[in-house]
Amino acid sequence: MSNQLAARIIGILILISTSSYMVADDVFVTPILSATNYLELAYLNKNSTLATAVSLFFINSVAIIAAAIVLFPLVKQVSERSALTYLTCRVVEGILLLLAAAALLSIANLGKEMMEASSTNSEWLNSMAMVARRERYTLFQFAMLALALGSIVLNLTFYRYKMIPKVLSALGVIGYTFLLVKMVGDLFAVNLGGGYLYVPGALFELLLPFWLLFKGIQLPSNAQSTN
């Protein structure tokens, strides 16, 4: 496989992962979980809306890991350590996001119990549902930590070897550093910048796949595996 073909495949996989996750979360999951009767809605939509969302989350995870696998031999030519770090982090991210998706099914099952339970059990079921929701977000946080750490390493490698334009790789370093700060702050219940910290990383993830599709990845003429 040529470097340019690999870059195009990676670009397509990034677009698939980003779009599938956004549609699953924004279109299918958020309207249910933001409702006051979300437990009942989760159960009633388990085999339709939630099933579609979980399928899209699965596609997202597969695309994440596949992109990292295709990228691995390219980055390995300039830094094997960076290539392994990035691949490992993306595999961890993909697995954690799948586990977070599975938590949605737990919420739906609690919804079934809620509809069948007496009023005396409703408080306990609501508490269990909140635990499942916190677990889902915690898994998401650790997935984003893995993404941030791996992507910082990758973009520093991109920058050092000029594999993509330096301004783009610098944006990636900044964006994923902000994401790392945001997730660490959230883990310790400290609000650091709110949603604005997502903006540079989101912009990078929008620009990178199109650069890979139309321009590809440039490797040094004397590229070889180093540490």
QUIGIWO-V433319 format. One record per run of one state. SS is the DSSP state (H for helix, E for strand, - for the rest). FROM is the first residue (numbers start at 1). TO is the last residue. Records with the same first field share a line. If there is no record, write none. Layout:
# QUIGIWO-V433319
SS=FROM-TO  FROM-TO
This chain:
# QUIGIWO-V433319
-=1-2  34-37  45-48  77-79  117-118  162-165  188-193  215-227
H=3-33  38-44  49-76  80-116  119-161  166-187  194-214
